[in-house]
Amino acid sequence: MDQTVGVDQTDPNPATQAPEAVPMTEQQSADLARAQEAGWTNQVAFDYDAFQSMGGNNDNWHGAGQVYEWRDEYGDVAPRVPELEAILFGGEFQMRRGEHLANLELQVTIEGAMKPKPFREFQEAGLHPVVMENINLAHYARPTPIQCYVIPAVNMGLDVVGVSQTGSGKTAAYLIPIVSKLMGKARRVQGPRPDINDPGSMVRAEPLVVIVVPTRELAMQIFDEARRMCYRSMLRPCVAYGGLPMRITREELGKGCDVLIATPGRLGDLMDKPHILTMSRVKYTVIDEADEMLHSDWEDELRKIMSGGDTNDDADHTFLMFSATFPKDLRSMAKDYMRDDFVRIRIGRAGSTHKNITQNVIEVDRDRKRDAIYDLLFSMEPGRTFIFCNSKITVDLLDDFLYNRGLPTTSIHSDRNQREREDAMRAFRTGKTPILIATGVSARGWDIMAVRHVINYDLPSTMYGGITEYVHRIGRTGRIGHRGLATSFYDPEKDEGLAQDLVNVLVECDCDVPDFLSHLTPEDTKNINFDDNSEDEGDGGASLDDTNGHHDAEDTGANGFTNGINGDHHGADASAAPAAEEGFTRDAGEQGFTPDAAGAYSAAW
Ligand SMILES: Nc1ncnc2c1ncn2[C@@H]1O[C@H](COP(=O)(O)OP(=O)(O)OP(=O)(O)O)[C@@H](O)[C@H]1O
């Protein structure tokens, strides 16, 4: 790829300094001038040869990121480390909540024999004081709705399936209570550490928590949240993902590991090396972006992680699964692995998005897309922009095209080596290259501050995940109370299959339906029939997903969790319902969670 235009000479990274600048054509100079006049930043040139040849320098690998290192002489209160604090809680890493939290969907559906008692403030949750301090450092003033329910559920020792919209704080929902519970007994349960008198010594990793995620970038991001929540504690987080040199993984694990975040492939490899890792002491297994894990040919690895190898099979092993969507396969996996009394917590309709994202759909023929996106990027104020394509080749071609027209782009997909992926992510996160072009899967779950605009250059057809994928993609903007914009190019020749689902989501979020799709607007816009892949739940699990959109009150509100639980050998039995419902209603009222007219529950921030 020719990316030598506009080299940023101040960049210290050898891989992002072009070898030799090729003279620009007149057209290129004019394009570059236009982009800069419009306010786009300087371009950063990526020299992929340099990327290929660079070895592993520990400082540059995200997986070797600094964590708080506990020392035995600390006693009960560990000192603060201002430099590390600045890295973990300041600047580029830390998103702050936005002004528009009230627009997030807050209807809550809880199912299970035992209902967690929700709380409204972190102070009420009985958290370890060090975790409370870390929450304050992270500026989490109040828990998000999913956190209000998941934290008490974990405190009760329940297995949990948590479904809530993109950018609603699911990661902290499980990390906070797990870390807090373990901190109380860290001195007793902490894994082995190297001998400080023998500088080269390494230990076998014996994690207490394993968090499995589908992509490398997501693993790094969750590692960052774990570094924050484990700050000033005895618990040492580590991350292991494909592409990170095994030497570095080995070194980091060898320093001791209590919380391990991993992609399934790398975790499977490590499980085959019992001198490096044992899963025999794991107390919490978390599967994040669980629906994507099921789609992605990882079934064997997942089964091995859940109950294979030397995985701790004891009853004290808690399983948690999270996603913004909750398809049928995932439900059956939950039933296979979770305890009978697992609790299902859903905020809003599974697979829904929210009103903080303005969604536009524009009809664009395939051969006009490149010009259309170029014009679109100039039609608004420059800002961090995520562009999604369906194939790697389209990502490469579009990156090339926009870069050569003077725009500060970078790109990511699964054929890039890890060095390239980490650098692209860092460049986008820091705003150095504010336009990132990606395939959908590679950007799953990314949480990046101030993403103003998501563009679906290609809409995800059914082959590429359909409406579920669409919801995940646009969820890269409008996170945690911020507003965002999503623009999708609709190709009339290819996207017809998605049209009805797309219109339903637009209507649900009060977004404009374009004229060319208006004939698909449902007659009863308050009662849209979402196809949520739930029809085969013969044993009644269908109540996990409402088939009536917002009107899940009819399914779940009247008695809390009606059809679906009876006779389900893993779920609560019918007799558990009244008691649980009663408790939940009372608790909910006490805590300020009030049933609406139909009996479903709403949580206010
Ligand atoms: N209580 C809180 N108050 C303010 N910000 C929070 C709170 N909890 C989490 N956050 C921030 O919200 C952002 C989104 O959180 P997170 O990535 O966990 O969302 P998510 O629900 O997992 O999204 P997705 O489904 O897209 O992966 C993060 O930047 C996180 O630091």
Ligand as a Chemical Component Dictionary entry (heavy atoms), coordinates in Angstrom:
data_LIG
# 
_chem_comp.id                   LIG 
_chem_comp.type                 NON-POLYMER 
_chem_comp.pdbx_formal_charge   0 
_chem_comp.three_letter_code    LIG 
# 
loop_
_chem_comp_atom.comp_id 
_chem_comp_atom.atom_id 
_chem_comp_atom.alt_atom_id 
_chem_comp_atom.type_symbol 
_chem_comp_atom.charge 
_chem_comp_atom.model_Cartn_x 
_chem_comp_atom.model_Cartn_y 
_chem_comp_atom.model_Cartn_z 
_chem_comp_atom.pdbx_ordinal 
LIG N1  N1  N 0 -20.685 3.249  36.110 1  
LIG C1  C1  C 0 -20.052 3.822  35.115 2  
LIG N2  N2  N 0 -20.039 5.172  34.985 3  
LIG C2  C2  C 0 -19.381 5.773  33.956 4  
LIG N3  N3  N 0 -18.705 5.104  32.984 5  
LIG C3  C3  C 0 -18.709 3.756  33.058 6  
LIG C4  C4  C 0 -19.365 3.051  34.120 7  
LIG N4  N4  N 0 -19.170 1.729  33.921 8  
LIG C5  C5  C 0 -18.443 1.598  32.793 9  
LIG N5  N5  N 0 -18.153 2.810  32.267 10 
LIG C6  C6  C 0 -17.419 3.105  31.019 11 
LIG O1  O1  O 0 -18.339 2.851  29.963 12 
LIG C7  C7  C 0 -17.657 2.448  28.776 13 
LIG C8  C8  C 0 -18.374 1.263  28.135 14 
LIG O2  O2  O 0 -18.236 0.113  28.932 15 
LIG P1  P1  P 0 -18.071 -1.359 28.312 16 
LIG O3  O3  O 0 -17.027 -1.379 27.252 17 
LIG O4  O4  O 0 -17.941 -2.295 29.446 18 
LIG O5  O5  O 0 -19.482 -1.524 27.600 19 
LIG P2  P2  P 0 -20.175 -2.836 27.053 20 
LIG O6  O6  O 0 -21.550 -2.849 27.612 21 
LIG O7  O7  O 0 -19.315 -4.037 27.298 22 
LIG O8  O8  O 0 -20.239 -2.523 25.497 23 
LIG P3  P3  P 0 -20.175 -3.522 24.216 24 
LIG O9  O9  O 0 -21.409 -4.378 24.244 25 
LIG O10 O10 O 0 -20.152 -2.589 23.071 26 
LIG O11 O11 O 0 -18.910 -4.321 24.359 27 
LIG C9  C9  C 0 -16.236 2.159  29.225 28 
LIG O12 O12 O 0 -15.422 3.210  28.778 29 
LIG C10 C10 C 0 -16.282 2.162  30.736 30 
LIG O13 O13 O 0 -15.068 2.644  31.287 31 
# 
loop_
_chem_comp_bond.comp_id 
_chem_comp_bond.atom_id_1 
_chem_comp_bond.atom_id_2 
_chem_comp_bond.value_order 
_chem_comp_bond.pdbx_ordinal 
LIG N1  C1  SING 1  
LIG C1  N2  SING 2  
LIG C1  C4  DOUB 3  
LIG N2  C2  DOUB 4  
LIG C2  N3  SING 5  
LIG N3  C3  DOUB 6  
LIG C3  C4  SING 7  
LIG C3  N5  SING 8  
LIG C4  N4  SING 9  
LIG N4  C5  DOUB 10 
LIG C5  N5  SING 11 
LIG N5  C6  SING 12 
LIG C6  O1  SING 13 
LIG C6  C10 SING 14 
LIG O1  C7  SING 15 
LIG C7  C8  SING 16 
LIG C7  C9  SING 17 
LIG C8  O2  SING 18 
LIG O2  P1  SING 19 
LIG P1  O3  DOUB 20 
LIG P1  O4  SING 21 
LIG P1  O5  SING 22 
LIG O5  P2  SING 23 
LIG P2  O6  DOUB 24 
LIG P2  O7  SING 25 
LIG P2  O8  SING 26 
LIG O8  P3  SING 27 
LIG P3  O9  DOUB 28 
LIG P3  O10 SING 29 
LIG P3  O11 SING 30 
LIG C9  O12 SING 31 
LIG C9  C10 SING 32 
LIG C10 O13 SING 33 
# 
